[in-house]
Amino acid sequence: MHEKMIKKLTANVDFRVTKQRKKILDVLISQDQHLLAQNIYEILREEDSKVGLATVYRTLDLFEESGIIKKRKFNGDSAYYEINDEHHGNHHHLICKSCGAVIEVDELLPEDIEERLEEEEGFQVEDLCLQMYGYCENCQKNSDE
């Protein structure tokens, strides 16, 4: 379990960090990808956890409200979740229109883009997420064959 990271992320929350909530957070930390609630539930079931799907959804809502995670919608109405780590920095998402893969890329925009927007346009950025849609390398290769 990623105990140190969990303690850091939950340091200032106003709810109890139960074993079930720790397990859900551990899954989000350990997976190097964006996850649907269903993905988290399935991973927990594989680990023989007794966490139910409704608990996963409630916990994800609680984590989002407290700023621990961010909810992203890439393909339609499905909500994907990622850790809201300020050290993760300015990152963006490439979404494959064929297989649905979500690839994170760092630093496409200038690092000071939020400050520049506030300074030059008087616009205060609350969240920044650039999403680009196209075809991943694997899907391009498969379409050429």
C-alpha positions in Angstrom: 0.0 0.0 0.0 1.2 3.5 -0.7 0.8 4.7 2.9 2.9 7.8 2.6 1.1 9.1 -0.5 -2.3 8.3 1.1 -1.4 10.2 4.3 -0.3 13.2 2.2 -3.5 13.2 0.1 -5.8 12.8 3.1 -3.9 15.1 5.5 -6.5 17.9 5.5 -9.8 16.1 4.9 -12.8 16.3 7.1 -13.9 12.6 6.9 -12.6 9.3 8.3 -10.1 7.5 6.1 -11.5 4.0 6.5 -9.8 0.8 5.2 -12.2 0.7 2.2 -11.3 4.3 1.3 -7.6 3.6 1.7 -8.0 0.6 -0.7 -9.7 2.7 -3.3 -7.1 5.4 -3.0 -4.4 2.8 -3.2 -5.8 1.5 -6.5 -5.9 5.0 -7.9 -2.3 5.6 -6.9 -0.9 2.2 -8.0 -2.5 2.3 -11.5 -0.6 4.4 -14.0 -3.7 5.2 -16.0 -7.1 6.9 -15.7 -9.7 4.6 -14.3 -13.5 4.3 -14.5 -15.3 3.4 -11.2 -16.0 0.0 -12.7 -12.2 -0.5 -13.3 -11.5 0.3 -9.6 -14.3 -2.1 -8.5 -12.9 -4.9 -10.7 -9.4 -4.4 -9.4 -10.6 -4.5 -5.8 -12.6 -7.7 -6.5 -9.5 -9.4 -7.9 -7.8 -8.5 -4.7 -10.7 -10.2 -2.9 -11.8 -7.0 -1.3 -15.4 -6.7 -0.1 -15.8 -3.1 -1.3 -19.1 -2.8 -3.3 -19.6 -0.8 -6.4 -21.9 1.7 -4.7 -19.1 2.3 -2.1 -16.6 2.9 -4.9 -18.9 5.6 -6.5 -19.7 7.3 -3.1 -16.0 7.3 -2.2 -15.0 8.7 -5.6 -17.5 11.5 -5.1 -16.2 12.2 -1.7 -12.6 12.2 -2.9 -13.5 14.6 -5.7 -15.4 17.0 -3.4 -12.3 17.1 -1.1 -9.9 17.7 -4.0 -8.0 14.4 -3.7 -8.9 13.3 -7.2 -10.1 14.8 -10.4 -12.9 13.5 -12.6 -12.3 13.7 -16.3 -14.7 12.9 -19.2 -12.8 11.8 -22.3 -15.2 9.7 -24.4 -18.8 10.5 -24.0 -20.4 10.4 -20.6 -17.9 8.0 -18.9 -16.1 9.6 -15.9 -12.4 8.7 -15.5 -10.5 9.5 -12.3 -7.0 10.5 -11.6 -5.1 11.6 -8.5 -5.0 15.4 -8.1 -1.3 15.7 -7.4 0.0 19.2 -7.5 3.5 17.8 -8.2 2.2 16.1 -11.3 2.3 19.4 -13.0 0.9 20.7 -16.2 -0.2 17.6 -18.1 -2.6 16.9 -20.8 -4.4 14.0 -22.5 -4.2 12.4 -25.9 -7.3 10.3 -26.5 -7.4 7.6 -29.2 -10.7 7.7 -31.1 -10.3 4.1 -32.1 -9.3 2.1 -28.9 -10.1 4.8 -26.3 -6.5 4.9 -24.9 -5.7 8.0 -22.8 -2.1 9.0 -22.9 -0.8 11.7 -20.6 1.7 14.2 -21.9 3.6 16.8 -19.9 4.3 20.5 -20.5 2.6 21.1 -23.9 1.6 24.6 -22.8 4.0 27.1 -21.2 4.4 26.4 -17.5 3.2 29.9 -16.6 0.1 29.8 -18.8 -2.3 30.2 -15.8 -0.5 33.2 -14.5 -0.3 34.7 -18.0 -4.0 34.3 -18.5 -4.8 36.0 -15.2 -2.3 38.8 -15.9 -3.2 39.4 -19.6 -6.9 38.5 -19.7 -8.0 38.9 -16.1 -9.1 35.2 -16.2 -8.5 33.1 -13.1 -8.0 29.4 -14.1 -9.5 26.9 -11.7 -8.6 23.8 -13.7 -6.6 23.2 -16.8 -7.1 20.1 -19.0 -6.1 20.0 -22.7 -7.6 17.1 -24.5 -6.5 16.1 -28.0 -8.3 13.4 -30.1 -6.7 11.3 -32.8 -5.2 7.9 -33.2 -2.5 6.2 -31.1 0.5 4.6 -32.6 -0.9 1.0 -32.3 -4.2 1.9 -34.0 -2.4 3.7 -36.8 -0.3 0.6 -37.4 -3.3 -1.6 -37.4 -5.1 0.5 -39.9 -2.2 0.4 -42.3 -2.2 -3.4 -42.4 
